[in-house]
Amino acid sequence: MKLSRAEEALITRKRRQAAARASRKAERRTRPGRQRDPGFLAFLRRLPCVAGMVEAGCSGPIEAAHIRFSDARAGRINPGMQAKPDDRWATPLCRHHHQHDQHAGSERAFWERLGVDPGALSTELFHAYLAGRDGRAVLRDYVGARRAA
């Protein structure tokens, strides 16, 4: 049975589309995944709200708030829409500050308003977690140093 040119073109187009889909799937498999650390997130949830230590207005439970904006100096890159960065790039915030301040507007402006470098703070907290140190002491020292400056 001989195919018409239109049918051959349709089959060729379908094969190319299938090959392109397979290539995209292979590309997704080679991308590094998000590094998760549920222990560190639990460590953060036991700490006080960073924003509450700087300004009042906390309400709700403490949540691990992932830092979304990029900072080349800290080696932190925004993973893109609807994707969280690695868990090590998180800080403790109450539900109010997390949902209504950090994610409601400009995240960078939120952290600047507090006078906090979230990348440096999350790095200090992550190292404290790995070393088995007290996270509350790290927060007190960090916020105290910012107030003194």
N, C-alpha and C positions, 0 to 999 in steps of 0.2 A: 504494500500500500504506500503510495507516494503522497507526501505531505505538501501542502501548498506553501508558498513563500511566507504568507502571513502566519501559518501554523508553525513553521520552522522558526520564525522571528519570535513568536510567543514562547516557544520552548527554550530558545537561547536566552531570552530575557529572564525567564523563570530560573534557569540554571545560574545565571549571573547573580540574581537576587539571593538565591540560596547560598552561593559561595560567599557573598558579602556578609550575610547574617552569620555564617560559620566563622568568618574572620573576626567579626565584632565580638562574638562569644569567646573566642580564643584570646582576644585582647583583654577582655574583662577578667579572665582567669589569671592573667599574668600580672595584673596590677596588685600591688601590696594591699592587704586588707587593713582595716583599722585595728590598732593594737588595743586590746581590751584588758582591763585590770579591775575586776569587780572588788577585790580587796581594797584597792586605793579609793574607789568610789564610796565604799562603806566607811572607810577612814574619814573621808571628807564629810559624810553625813553626820558624823558624831561631833563635828566642830561647830563653833558659832558662825553666824553669818558675817562675812568680811564687811559688807556694806553697813551692817548694823553696828559694827565696831567703830565705823567712821561717822555715820549719821544714824539717826533713829528711824523708826518706821518699819521694823521687821514684823512679819506675820506669816504664820504657816511653818511647816516643817522645813528642815534644811535639805537642800537638794545639791547634787553635784552639777555645777553649771559649766558646761564645756565652752571654751573660748573659741569663737568662730572667726574673728578677723585675723588676717595674716600679719605677721611680724617677722621680716627677714632676719633681723638681728638675733631673734630668739630661735630661729630655725623652725618657726611654726607657720605652716601654710594652710590657708582655708581650703578644706577638701571639696568645696562646691555645694551647690544647692542640695538640701535635704540629706546631707552627709555630715556626721559628727567627726571631729578630729580624734586623735588618739586620746585615751582616757587620762593620760598623764597631763593633758592640757585642760584641767578642770579646777575650779575653786569652789568653796562652800558658800552658797547664798541661800537665804530663806526663799520660800515660794514667791513672796511679793517682789523682792528685788530681782529674782531670776526671771519671772514671767513678765512683770510690769515695767521693769527698768532696763535690765540687760537686753531683753529681746524685743522690747516695744519700740525702740528707736535706734539710734546709732550706738552700737555696742562700745565703740571706741570712745565716744563722748561720755558714756556712762562711767567707764573706768577712769577717764580723765577728771570727771567731776569728783570722783572719790580720791583722786590722787594716788591711785594704785596701778602698778604695772602688773597686770594679771599673769603675764608670761613668767616674770621673775618670781612672783608669789607661788604660782603652780609648780614651778621647778623646785623651790625651797620646800614646799609641802610634799612633793613626790620624793625628794631625797630624805626628808624626815620619816616618811612612811617606810621607805626601803631600809633605813637605819634603825627603825623601831623607836624613834623619838616621839615626844609629845607634840602633836600638831597645834595644840592650844598655845604652847610656848612660842612656837614659830609665828603664829598669827599675832600674838601680843608684841613680840619683838619687831615684826614687820610693820605693823600699824603704828606702834610707838615710834619707830625710826622715821616714818613718814610724817608723823605729827611734829616731831622735833625739827625736821628739815625746813 
